[in-house]
Structures are given as structure tokens and as C-alpha cells.
Amino acid sequence: MNGQQELIRILNDILRRLGKIEGELIGIGKLSERVSKLEVWQSWLKGAWAAVVAGYVYLCRISFGK
């Protein structure tokens, strides 16, 4: 390879790496949105478990007459 081809190869490599970095940054930007969705799901699941436990307690009281 001559010097000019080597320079072009290096520049193409730099551009490829910058593209990867840009993709990572876009992914990080969407991270807060995904975390927010997970937090909403977590709160729903906590509420659902509370409802299941309350229903179980209610059925136990009816079954055992207490």
C-alpha cells in the first residue's frame, strides 16, 4: 500500500468508529425512556400483587369464617 491508500484506510476506519459511537449515543438517549417504561410496569406489578394478596386474605376470611 502506498501512503495515500493507507491514509484513506485510516480515515475510513475513523469514520466507521465514529458511526458506532453515534449509534451508542442514540441508544443512551433512549435509555431514559426505557427506564421510565420499566418503572411504570414495576408500579403496576406492585399494585397487582397487593390486589392478589388482598383477595387471598378476603377468601381466607370467608373460608374460615373469621
PQR file with spaces between the fields and no chain letter, atoms N, CA, C, O and H, PARSE charges and radii, in Angstrom:
ATOM       1  N    MET     1       0.845   -1.195    0.000 -0.4000 1.5000
ATOM       2  CA   MET     1       0.000    0.000    0.000 -0.0000 2.0000
ATOM       3  C    MET     1       0.880    1.244    0.000  0.5500 1.7000
ATOM       4  O    MET     1       1.910    1.304    0.671 -0.5500 1.4000
ATOM       5  N    ASN     2       0.451    2.210   -0.755 -0.4000 1.5000
ATOM       6  CA   ASN     2       1.192    3.470   -0.695 -0.0000 2.0000
ATOM       7  C    ASN     2       0.612    4.349    0.404  0.5500 1.7000
ATOM       8  O    ASN     2      -0.393    3.996    1.021 -0.5500 1.4000
ATOM       9  H    ASN     2      -0.386    2.161   -1.300  0.4000 1.0000
ATOM      10  N    GLY     3       1.226    5.459    0.642 -0.4000 1.5000
ATOM      11  CA   GLY     3       0.841    6.331    1.745 -0.0000 2.0000
ATOM      12  C    GLY     3      -0.578    6.857    1.646  0.5500 1.7000
ATOM      13  O    GLY     3      -1.274    6.974    2.655 -0.5500 1.4000
ATOM      14  H    GLY     3       2.043    5.745    0.141  0.4000 1.0000
ATOM      15  N    GLN     4      -1.012    7.176    0.422 -0.4000 1.5000
ATOM      16  CA   GLN     4      -2.354    7.736    0.251 -0.0000 2.0000
ATOM      17  C    GLN     4      -3.423    6.678    0.549  0.5500 1.7000
ATOM      18  O    GLN     4      -4.428    6.984    1.191 -0.5500 1.4000
ATOM      19  H    GLN     4      -0.447    7.081   -0.397  0.4000 1.0000
ATOM      20  N    GLN     5      -3.222    5.455    0.098 -0.4000 1.5000
ATOM      21  CA   GLN     5      -4.192    4.389    0.375 -0.0000 2.0000
ATOM      22  C    GLN     5      -4.258    4.090    1.871  0.5500 1.7000
ATOM      23  O    GLN     5      -5.331    3.829    2.416 -0.5500 1.4000
ATOM      24  H    GLN     5      -2.406    5.206   -0.423  0.4000 1.0000
ATOM      25  N    GLU     6      -3.109    4.132    2.521 -0.4000 1.5000
ATOM      26  CA   GLU     6      -3.073    3.903    3.971 -0.0000 2.0000
ATOM      27  C    GLU     6      -3.849    5.000    4.700  0.5500 1.7000
ATOM      28  O    GLU     6      -4.586    4.718    5.645 -0.5500 1.4000
ATOM      29  H    GLU     6      -2.237    4.344    2.079  0.4000 1.0000
ATOM      30  N    LEU     7      -3.685    6.247    4.262 -0.4000 1.5000
ATOM      31  CA   LEU     7      -4.403    7.365    4.867 -0.0000 2.0000
ATOM      32  C    LEU     7      -5.912    7.204    4.678  0.5500 1.7000
ATOM      33  O    LEU     7      -6.683    7.442    5.607 -0.5500 1.4000
ATOM      34  H    LEU     7      -3.087    6.476    3.494  0.4000 1.0000
ATOM      35  N    ILE     8      -6.335    6.799    3.474 -0.4000 1.5000
ATOM      36  CA   ILE     8      -7.761    6.595    3.199 -0.0000 2.0000
ATOM      37  C    ILE     8      -8.306    5.472    4.075  0.5500 1.7000
ATOM      38  O    ILE     8      -9.418    5.578    4.592 -0.5500 1.4000
ATOM      39  H    ILE     8      -5.708    6.606    2.719  0.4000 1.0000
ATOM      40  N    ARG     9      -7.538    4.396    4.249 -0.4000 1.5000
ATOM      41  CA   ARG     9      -7.966    3.289    5.096 -0.0000 2.0000
ATOM      42  C    ARG     9      -8.140    3.748    6.538  0.5500 1.7000
ATOM      43  O    ARG     9      -9.116    3.387    7.196 -0.5500 1.4000
ATOM      44  H    ARG     9      -6.635    4.310    3.829  0.4000 1.0000
ATOM      45  N    ILE    10      -7.192    4.546    7.026 -0.4000 1.5000
ATOM      46  CA   ILE    10      -7.264    5.063    8.401 -0.0000 2.0000
ATOM      47  C    ILE    10      -8.470    5.981    8.565  0.5500 1.7000
ATOM      48  O    ILE    10      -9.184    5.890    9.564 -0.5500 1.4000
ATOM      49  H    ILE    10      -6.400    4.840    6.491  0.4000 1.0000
ATOM      50  N    LEU    11      -8.704    6.857    7.603 -0.4000 1.5000
ATOM      51  CA   LEU    11      -9.850    7.772    7.679 -0.0000 2.0000
ATOM      52  C    LEU    11     -11.172    7.006    7.631  0.5500 1.7000
ATOM      53  O    LEU    11     -12.111    7.348    8.349 -0.5500 1.4000
ATOM      54  H    LEU    11      -8.124    6.931    6.791  0.4000 1.0000
ATOM      55  N    ASN    12     -11.252    5.977    6.794 -0.4000 1.5000
ATOM      56  CA   ASN    12     -12.470    5.161    6.745 -0.0000 2.0000
ATOM      57  C    ASN    12     -12.693    4.443    8.074  0.5500 1.7000
ATOM      58  O    ASN    12     -13.829    4.315    8.530 -0.5500 1.4000
ATOM      59  H    ASN    12     -10.489    5.699    6.211  0.4000 1.0000
ATOM      60  N    ASP    13     -11.625    3.982    8.683 -0.4000 1.5000
ATOM      61  CA   ASP    13     -11.729    3.322    9.987 -0.0000 2.0000
ATOM      62  C    ASP    13     -12.227    4.302   11.048  0.5500 1.7000
ATOM      63  O    ASP    13     -13.065    3.957   11.881 -0.5500 1.4000
ATOM      64  H    ASP    13     -10.702    4.085    8.312  0.4000 1.0000
ATOM      65  N    ILE    14     -11.703    5.521   11.007 -0.4000 1.5000
ATOM      66  CA   ILE    14     -12.136    6.554   11.957 -0.0000 2.0000
ATOM      67  C    ILE    14     -13.623    6.858   11.759  0.5500 1.7000
ATOM      68  O    ILE    14     -14.364    6.982   12.734 -0.5500 1.4000
ATOM      69  H    ILE    14     -11.022    5.801   10.330  0.4000 1.0000
ATOM      70  N    LEU    15     -14.059    6.978   10.511 -0.4000 1.5000
ATOM      71  CA   LEU    15     -15.474    7.256   10.233 -0.0000 2.0000
ATOM      72  C    LEU    15     -16.366    6.112   10.714  0.5500 1.7000
ATOM      73  O    LEU    15     -17.443    6.351   11.260 -0.5500 1.4000
ATOM      74  H    LEU    15     -13.457    6.877    9.719  0.4000 1.0000
ATOM      75  N    ARG    16     -15.924    4.878   10.513 -0.4000 1.5000
ATOM      76  CA   ARG    16     -16.700    3.725   10.967 -0.0000 2.0000
ATOM      77  C    ARG    16     -16.832    3.738   12.480  0.5500 1.7000
ATOM      78  O    ARG    16     -17.913    3.496   13.016 -0.5500 1.4000
ATOM      79  H    ARG    16     -15.049    4.683   10.069  0.4000 1.0000
ATOM      80  N    ARG    17     -15.733    4.022   13.168 -0.4000 1.5000
ATOM      81  CA   ARG    17     -15.773    4.070   14.633 -0.0000 2.0000
ATOM      82  C    ARG    17     -16.644    5.219   15.137  0.5500 1.7000
ATOM      83  O    ARG    17     -17.353    5.071   16.132 -0.5500 1.4000
ATOM      84  H    ARG    17     -14.855    4.219   12.733  0.4000 1.0000
ATOM      85  N    LEU    18     -16.593    6.360   14.457 -0.4000 1.5000
ATOM      86  CA   LEU    18     -17.456    7.484   14.849 -0.0000 2.0000
ATOM      87  C    LEU    18     -18.933    7.121   14.659  0.5500 1.7000
ATOM      88  O    LEU    18     -19.780    7.519   15.459 -0.5500 1.4000
ATOM      89  H    LEU    18     -16.016    6.480   13.649  0.4000 1.0000
ATOM      90  N    GLY    19     -19.234    6.373   13.609 -0.4000 1.5000
ATOM      91  CA   GLY    19     -20.611    5.916   13.390 -0.0000 2.0000
ATOM      92  C    GLY    19     -21.080    5.008   14.513  0.5500 1.7000
ATOM      93  O    GLY    19     -22.225    5.096   14.957 -0.5500 1.4000
ATOM      94  H    GLY    19     -18.546    6.050   12.959  0.4000 1.0000
ATOM      95  N    LYS    20     -20.192    4.132   14.971 -0.4000 1.5000
ATOM      96  CA   LYS    20     -20.549    3.260   16.097 -0.0000 2.0000
ATOM      97  C    LYS    20     -20.798    4.074   17.357  0.5500 1.7000
ATOM      98  O    LYS    20     -21.745    3.810   18.098 -0.5500 1.4000
ATOM      99  H    LYS    20     -19.262    4.060   14.610  0.4000 1.0000
ATOM     100  N    ILE    21     -19.949    5.062   17.595 -0.4000 1.5000
ATOM     101  CA   ILE    21     -20.117    5.919   18.780 -0.0000 2.0000
ATOM     102  C    ILE    21     -21.436    6.674   18.697  0.5500 1.7000
ATOM     103  O    ILE    21     -22.147    6.802   19.694 -0.5500 1.4000
ATOM     104  H    ILE    21     -19.180    5.277   16.993  0.4000 1.0000
ATOM     105  N    GLU    22     -21.761    7.171   17.519 -0.4000 1.5000
ATOM     106  CA   GLU    22     -23.018    7.896   17.342 -0.0000 2.0000
ATOM     107  C    GLU    22     -24.207    6.974   17.632  0.5500 1.7000
ATOM     108  O    GLU    22     -25.172    7.388   18.275 -0.5500 1.4000
ATOM     109  H    GLU    22     -21.183    7.067   16.709  0.4000 1.0000
ATOM     110  N    GLY    23     -24.138    5.737   17.164 -0.4000 1.5000
ATOM     111  CA   GLY    23     -25.204    4.771   17.446 -0.0000 2.0000
ATOM     112  C    GLY    23     -25.349    4.508   18.930  0.5500 1.7000
ATOM     113  O    GLY    23     -26.463    4.392   19.439 -0.5500 1.4000
ATOM     114  H    GLY    23     -23.354    5.401   16.642  0.4000 1.0000
ATOM     115  N    GLU    24     -24.219    4.412   19.631 -0.4000 1.5000
ATOM     116  CA   GLU    24     -24.257    4.206   21.082 -0.0000 2.0000
ATOM     117  C    GLU    24     -24.915    5.400   21.776  0.5500 1.7000
ATOM     118  O    GLU    24     -25.710    5.223   22.699 -0.5500 1.4000
ATOM     119  H    GLU    24     -23.313    4.506   19.217  0.4000 1.0000
ATOM     120  N    LEU    25     -24.588    6.592   21.340 -0.4000 1.5000
ATOM     121  CA   LEU    25     -25.164    7.793   21.954 -0.0000 2.0000
ATOM     122  C    LEU    25     -26.668    7.868   21.735  0.5500 1.7000
ATOM     123  O    LEU    25     -27.406    8.300   22.620 -0.5500 1.4000
ATOM     124  H    LEU    25     -23.942    6.736   20.591  0.4000 1.0000
ATOM     125  N    ILE    26     -27.121    7.452   20.568 -0.4000 1.5000
ATOM     126  CA   ILE    26     -28.563    7.432   20.307 -0.0000 2.0000
ATOM     127  C    ILE    26     -29.233    6.426   21.238  0.5500 1.7000
ATOM     128  O    ILE    26     -30.312    6.682   21.773 -0.5500 1.4000
ATOM     129  H    ILE    26     -26.521    7.100   19.849  0.4000 1.0000
ATOM     130  N    GLY    27     -28.580    5.276   21.425 -0.4000 1.5000
ATOM     131  CA   GLY    27     -29.112    4.261   22.341 -0.0000 2.0000
ATOM     132  C    GLY    27     -29.183    4.763   23.771  0.5500 1.7000
ATOM     133  O    GLY    27     -30.140    4.464   24.485 -0.5500 1.4000
ATOM     134  H    GLY    27     -27.704    5.068   20.990  0.4000 1.0000
ATOM     135  N    ILE    28     -28.190    5.519   24.194 -0.4000 1.5000
ATOM     136  CA   ILE    28     -28.180    6.068   25.549 -0.0000 2.0000
ATOM     137  C    ILE    28     -29.306    7.084   25.708  0.5500 1.7000
ATOM     138  O    ILE    28     -29.919    7.173   26.772 -0.5500 1.4000
ATOM     139  H    ILE    28     -27.414    5.763   23.613  0.4000 1.0000
ATOM     140  N    GLY    29     -29.574    7.837   24.669 -0.4000 1.5000
ATOM     141  CA   GLY    29     -30.664    8.808   24.709 -0.0000 2.0000
ATOM     142  C    GLY    29     -32.015    8.144   24.926  0.5500 1.7000
ATOM     143  O    GLY    29     -32.892    8.713   25.577 -0.5500 1.4000
ATOM     144  H    GLY    29     -29.076    7.765   23.805  0.4000 1.0000
ATOM     145  N    LYS    30     -32.188    6.933   24.379 -0.4000 1.5000
ATOM     146  CA   LYS    30     -33.446    6.218   24.524 -0.0000 2.0000
ATOM     147  C    LYS    30     -33.505    5.459   25.848  0.5500 1.7000
ATOM     148  O    LYS    30     -34.563    4.949   26.218 -0.5500 1.4000
ATOM     149  H    LYS    30     -31.476    6.471   23.850  0.4000 1.0000
ATOM     150  N    LEU    31     -32.405    5.380   26.552 -0.4000 1.5000
ATOM     151  CA   LEU    31     -32.344    4.618   27.797 -0.0000 2.0000
ATOM     152  C    LEU    31     -33.309    5.168   28.843  0.5500 1.7000
ATOM     153  O    LEU    31     -33.991    4.398   29.519 -0.5500 1.4000
ATOM     154  H    LEU    31     -31.546    5.794   26.252  0.4000 1.0000
ATOM     155  N    SER    32     -33.374    6.489   28.983 -0.4000 1.5000
ATOM     156  CA   SER    32     -34.264    7.064   29.997 -0.0000 2.0000
ATOM     157  C    SER    32     -35.723    6.731   29.695  0.5500 1.7000
ATOM     158  O    SER    32     -36.518    6.528   30.613 -0.5500 1.4000
ATOM     159  H    SER    32     -32.821    7.115   28.434  0.4000 1.0000
ATOM     160  N    GLU    33     -36.069    6.674   28.434 -0.4000 1.5000
ATOM     161  CA   GLU    33     -37.439    6.312   28.046 -0.0000 2.0000
ATOM     162  C    GLU    33     -37.738    4.864   28.445  0.5500 1.7000
ATOM     163  O    GLU    33     -38.820    4.563   28.949 -0.5500 1.4000
ATOM     164  H    GLU    33     -35.423    6.839   27.689  0.4000 1.0000
ATOM     165  N    ARG    34     -36.776    3.979   28.215 -0.4000 1.5000
ATOM     166  CA   ARG    34     -36.974    2.574   28.570 -0.0000 2.0000
ATOM     167  C    ARG    34     -37.043    2.391   30.081  0.5500 1.7000
ATOM     168  O    ARG    34     -37.835    1.588   30.575 -0.5500 1.4000
ATOM     169  H    ARG    34     -35.897    4.224   27.806  0.4000 1.0000
ATOM     170  N    VAL    35     -36.219    3.129   30.815 -0.4000 1.5000
ATOM     171  CA   VAL    35     -36.243    3.042   32.275 -0.0000 2.0000
ATOM     172  C    VAL    35     -37.597    3.525   32.794  0.5500 1.7000
ATOM     173  O    VAL    35     -38.157    2.936   33.719 -0.5500 1.4000
ATOM     174  H    VAL    35     -35.576    3.781   30.414  0.4000 1.0000
ATOM     175  N    SER    36     -38.111    4.581   32.206 -0.4000 1.5000
ATOM     176  CA   SER    36     -39.410    5.107   32.615 -0.0000 2.0000
ATOM     177  C    SER    36     -40.509    4.065   32.400  0.5500 1.7000
ATOM     178  O    SER    36     -41.375    3.891   33.258 -0.5500 1.4000
ATOM     179  H    SER    36     -37.656    5.059   31.455  0.4000 1.0000
ATOM     180  N    LYS    37     -40.477    3.372   31.259 -0.4000 1.5000
ATOM     181  CA   LYS    37     -41.470    2.330   30.996 -0.0000 2.0000
ATOM     182  C    LYS    37     -41.345    1.198   32.010  0.5500 1.7000
ATOM     183  O    LYS    37     -42.354    0.672   32.478 -0.5500 1.4000
ATOM     184  H    LYS    37     -39.773    3.513   30.562  0.4000 1.0000
ATOM     185  N    LEU    38     -40.129    0.824   32.348 -0.4000 1.5000
ATOM     186  CA   LEU    38     -39.928   -0.240   33.342 -0.0000 2.0000
ATOM     187  C    LEU    38     -40.453    0.173   34.709  0.5500 1.7000
ATOM     188  O    LEU    38     -41.025   -0.648   35.426 -0.5500 1.4000
ATOM     189  H    LEU    38     -39.309    1.251   31.967  0.4000 1.0000
ATOM     190  N    GLU    39     -40.265    1.431   35.075 -0.4000 1.5000
ATOM     191  CA   GLU    39     -40.770    1.910   36.354 -0.0000 2.0000
ATOM     192  C    GLU    39     -42.295    1.858   36.392  0.5500 1.7000
ATOM     193  O    GLU    39     -42.875    1.523   37.425 -0.5500 1.4000
ATOM     194  H    GLU    39     -39.800    2.098   34.493  0.4000 1.0000
ATOM     195  N    VAL    40     -42.946    2.184   35.284 -0.4000 1.5000
ATOM     196  CA   VAL    40     -44.406    2.113   35.216 -0.0000 2.0000
ATOM     197  C    VAL    40     -44.855    0.660   35.380  0.5500 1.7000
ATOM     198  O    VAL    40     -45.784    0.382   36.139 -0.5500 1.4000
ATOM     199  H    VAL    40     -42.475    2.456   34.445  0.4000 1.0000
ATOM     200  N    TRP    41     -44.204   -0.265   34.675 -0.4000 1.5000
ATOM     201  CA   TRP    41     -44.542   -1.681   34.807 -0.0000 2.0000
ATOM     202  C    TRP    41     -44.337   -2.160   36.234  0.5500 1.7000
ATOM     203  O    TRP    41     -45.146   -2.923   36.761 -0.5500 1.4000
ATOM     204  H    TRP    41     -43.450   -0.039   34.059  0.4000 1.0000
ATOM     205  N    GLN    42     -43.263   -1.715   36.856 -0.4000 1.5000
ATOM     206  CA   GLN    42     -42.977   -2.127   38.231 -0.0000 2.0000
ATOM     207  C    GLN    42     -44.091   -1.666   39.169  0.5500 1.7000
ATOM     208  O    GLN    42     -44.524   -2.427   40.035 -0.5500 1.4000
ATOM     209  H    GLN    42     -42.606   -1.095   36.429  0.4000 1.0000
ATOM     210  N    SER    43     -44.553   -0.440   39.007 -0.4000 1.5000
ATOM     211  CA   SER    43     -45.626    0.050   39.875 -0.0000 2.0000
ATOM     212  C    SER    43     -46.919   -0.734   39.634  0.5500 1.7000
ATOM     213  O    SER    43     -47.641   -1.026   40.587 -0.5500 1.4000
ATOM     214  H    SER    43     -44.201    0.178   38.304  0.4000 1.0000
ATOM     215  N    TRP    44     -47.222   -1.077   38.386 -0.4000 1.5000
ATOM     216  CA   TRP    44     -48.401   -1.888   38.092 -0.0000 2.0000
ATOM     217  C    TRP    44     -48.284   -3.260   38.738  0.5500 1.7000
ATOM     218  O    TRP    44     -49.251   -3.765   39.309 -0.5500 1.4000
ATOM     219  H    TRP    44     -46.635   -0.839   37.612  0.4000 1.0000
ATOM     220  N    LEU    45     -47.104   -3.862   38.650 -0.4000 1.5000
ATOM     221  CA   LEU    45     -46.920   -5.189   39.237 -0.0000 2.0000
ATOM     222  C    LEU    45     -47.055   -5.157   40.754  0.5500 1.7000
ATOM     223  O    LEU    45     -47.631   -6.067   41.351 -0.5500 1.4000
ATOM     224  H    LEU    45     -46.319   -3.451   38.187  0.4000 1.0000
ATOM     225  N    LYS    46     -46.525   -4.114   41.372 -0.4000 1.5000
ATOM     226  CA   LYS    46     -46.671   -3.986   42.823 -0.0000 2.0000
ATOM     227  C    LYS    46     -48.149   -3.883   43.196  0.5500 1.7000
ATOM     228  O    LYS    46     -48.595   -4.510   44.157 -0.5500 1.4000
ATOM     229  H    LYS    46     -46.057   -3.375   40.887  0.4000 1.0000
ATOM     230  N    GLY    47     -48.891   -3.108   42.451 -0.4000 1.5000
ATOM     231  CA   GLY    47     -50.324   -2.970   42.695 -0.0000 2.0000
ATOM     232  C    GLY    47     -51.057   -4.281   42.482  0.5500 1.7000
ATOM     233  O    GLY    47     -51.971   -4.619   43.234 -0.5500 1.4000
ATOM     234  H    GLY    47     -48.529   -2.598   41.671  0.4000 1.0000
ATOM     235  N    ALA    48     -50.651   -5.027   41.444 -0.4000 1.5000
ATOM     236  CA   ALA    48     -51.299   -6.307   41.159 -0.0000 2.0000
ATOM     237  C    ALA    48     -51.040   -7.300   42.281  0.5500 1.7000
ATOM     238  O    ALA    48     -51.944   -8.033   42.682 -0.5500 1.4000
ATOM     239  H    ALA    48     -49.909   -4.752   40.833  0.4000 1.0000
ATOM     240  N    TRP    49     -49.814   -7.331   42.790 -0.4000 1.5000
ATOM     241  CA   TRP    49     -49.507   -8.243   43.898 -0.0000 2.0000
ATOM     242  C    TRP    49     -50.286   -7.865   45.151  0.5500 1.7000
ATOM     243  O    TRP    49     -50.743   -8.736   45.890 -0.5500 1.4000
ATOM     244  H    TRP    49     -49.079   -6.735   42.464  0.4000 1.0000
ATOM     245  N    ALA    50     -50.432   -6.591   45.381 -0.4000 1.5000
ATOM     246  CA   ALA    50     -51.212   -6.150   46.538 -0.0000 2.0000
ATOM     247  C    ALA    50     -52.670   -6.594   46.391  0.5500 1.7000
ATOM     248  O    ALA    50     -53.298   -7.002   47.367 -0.5500 1.4000
ATOM     249  H    ALA    50     -50.060   -5.883   44.781  0.4000 1.0000
ATOM     250  N    ALA    51     -53.200   -6.515   45.181 -0.4000 1.5000
ATOM     251  CA   ALA    51     -54.581   -6.944   44.941 -0.0000 2.0000
ATOM     252  C    ALA    51     -54.717   -8.455   45.122  0.5500 1.7000
ATOM     253  O    ALA    51     -55.710   -8.927   45.676 -0.5500 1.4000
ATOM     254  H    ALA    51     -52.689   -6.184   44.387  0.4000 1.0000
ATOM     255  N    VAL    52     -53.723   -9.213   44.658 -0.4000 1.5000
ATOM     256  CA   VAL    52     -53.761  -10.673   44.821 -0.0000 2.0000
ATOM     257  C    VAL    52     -53.733  -11.047   46.300  0.5500 1.7000
ATOM     258  O    VAL    52     -54.496  -11.908   46.738 -0.5500 1.4000
ATOM     259  H    VAL    52     -52.916   -8.830   44.208  0.4000 1.0000
ATOM     260  N    VAL    53     -52.869  -10.413   47.059 -0.4000 1.5000
ATOM     261  CA   VAL    53     -52.769  -10.694   48.494 -0.0000 2.0000
ATOM     262  C    VAL    53     -54.071  -10.312   49.196  0.5500 1.7000
ATOM     263  O    VAL    53     -54.557  -11.055   50.049 -0.5500 1.4000
ATOM     264  H    VAL    53     -52.249   -9.714   46.703  0.4000 1.0000
ATOM     265  N    ALA    54     -54.632   -9.168   48.845 -0.4000 1.5000
ATOM     266  CA   ALA    54     -55.887   -8.744   49.457 -0.0000 2.0000
ATOM     267  C    ALA    54     -57.007   -9.736   49.133  0.5500 1.7000
ATOM     268  O    ALA    54     -57.817  -10.067   49.999 -0.5500 1.4000
ATOM     269  H    ALA    54     -54.237   -8.564   48.152  0.4000 1.0000
ATOM     270  N    GLY    55     -57.048  -10.200   47.903 -0.4000 1.5000
ATOM     271  CA   GLY    55     -58.046  -11.196   47.518 -0.0000 2.0000
ATOM     272  C    GLY    55     -57.857  -12.508   48.271  0.5500 1.7000
ATOM     273  O    GLY    55     -58.834  -13.129   48.690 -0.5500 1.4000
ATOM     274  H    GLY    55     -56.390   -9.931   47.200  0.4000 1.0000
ATOM     275  N    TYR    56     -56.627  -12.925   48.441 -0.4000 1.5000
ATOM     276  CA   TYR    56     -56.326  -14.154   49.178 -0.0000 2.0000
ATOM     277  C    TYR    56     -56.766  -14.034   50.635  0.5500 1.7000
ATOM     278  O    TYR    56     -57.371  -14.953   51.188 -0.5500 1.4000
ATOM     279  H    TYR    56     -55.834  -12.421   48.100  0.4000 1.0000
ATOM     280  N    VAL    57     -56.461  -12.905   51.245 -0.4000 1.5000
ATOM     281  CA   VAL    57     -56.869  -12.673   52.635 -0.0000 2.0000
ATOM     282  C    VAL    57     -58.393  -12.672   52.739  0.5500 1.7000
ATOM     283  O    VAL    57     -58.956  -13.254   53.666 -0.5500 1.4000
ATOM     284  H    VAL    57     -55.970  -12.158   50.796  0.4000 1.0000
ATOM     285  N    TYR    58     -59.044  -12.026   51.802 -0.4000 1.5000
ATOM     286  CA   TYR    58     -60.508  -11.987   51.792 -0.0000 2.0000
ATOM     287  C    TYR    58     -61.092  -13.400   51.684  0.5500 1.7000
ATOM     288  O    TYR    58     -62.011  -13.756   52.422 -0.5500 1.4000
ATOM     289  H    TYR    58     -58.586  -11.553   51.050  0.4000 1.0000
ATOM     290  N    LEU    59     -60.553  -14.196   50.761 -0.4000 1.5000
ATOM     291  CA   LEU    59     -61.050  -15.567   50.600 -0.0000 2.0000
ATOM     292  C    LEU    59     -60.763  -16.427   51.815  0.5500 1.7000
ATOM     293  O    LEU    59     -61.579  -17.278   52.171 -0.5500 1.4000
ATOM     294  H    LEU    59     -59.806  -13.906   50.162  0.4000 1.0000
ATOM     295  N    CYS    60     -59.631  -16.227   52.453 -0.4000 1.5000
ATOM     296  CA   CYS    60     -59.315  -16.983   53.666 -0.0000 2.0000
ATOM     297  C    CYS    60     -60.292  -16.638   54.772  0.5500 1.7000
ATOM     298  O    CYS    60     -60.744  -17.518   55.503 -0.5500 1.4000
ATOM     299  H    CYS    60     -58.968  -15.536   52.163  0.4000 1.0000
ATOM     300  N    ARG    61     -60.620  -15.362   54.898 -0.4000 1.5000
ATOM     301  CA   ARG    61     -61.578  -14.949   55.945 -0.0000 2.0000
ATOM     302  C    ARG    61     -62.954  -15.535   55.686  0.5500 1.7000
ATOM     303  O    ARG    61     -63.642  -15.948   56.620 -0.5500 1.4000
ATOM     304  H    ARG    61     -60.252  -14.647   54.304  0.4000 1.0000
ATOM     305  N    ILE    62     -63.359  -15.573   54.427 -0.4000 1.5000
ATOM     306  CA   ILE    62     -64.659  -16.149   54.105 -0.0000 2.0000
ATOM     307  C    ILE    62     -64.640  -17.666   54.362  0.5500 1.7000
ATOM     308  O    ILE    62     -65.587  -18.224   54.917 -0.5500 1.4000
ATOM     309  H    ILE    62     -62.800  -15.237   53.669  0.4000 1.0000
ATOM     310  N    SER    63     -63.563  -18.308   53.954 -0.4000 1.5000
ATOM     311  CA   SER    63     -63.472  -19.767   54.100 -0.0000 2.0000
ATOM     312  C    SER    63     -63.443  -20.208   55.551  0.5500 1.7000
ATOM     313  O    SER    63     -64.086  -21.193   55.916 -0.5500 1.4000
ATOM     314  H    SER    63     -62.794  -17.855   53.504  0.4000 1.0000
ATOM     315  N    PHE    64     -62.714  -19.499   56.368 -0.4000 1.5000
ATOM     316  CA   PHE    64     -62.543  -19.899   57.761 -0.0000 2.0000
ATOM     317  C    PHE    64     -63.497  -19.166   58.700  0.5500 1.7000
ATOM     318  O    PHE    64     -63.480  -19.416   59.905 -0.5500 1.4000
ATOM     319  H    PHE    64     -62.192  -18.699   56.072  0.4000 1.0000
ATOM     320  N    GLY    65     -64.310  -18.285   58.186 -0.4000 1.5000
ATOM     321  CA   GLY    65     -65.332  -17.615   58.967 -0.0000 2.0000
ATOM     322  C    GLY    65     -64.816  -16.684   60.050  0.5500 1.7000
ATOM     323  O    GLY    65     -65.464  -16.528   61.085 -0.5500 1.4000
ATOM     324  H    GLY    65     -64.324  -18.081   57.207  0.4000 1.0000
ATOM     325  N    LYS    66     -63.674  -16.069   59.834 -0.4000 1.5000
ATOM     326  CA   LYS    66     -63.122  -15.164   60.872 -0.0000 2.0000
ATOM     327  C    LYS    66     -63.395  -13.738   60.512  0.5500 1.7000
ATOM     328  O    LYS    66     -63.014  -12.831   61.252 -0.5500 1.4000
ATOM     329  H    LYS    66     -63.148  -16.196   58.994  0.4000 1.0000
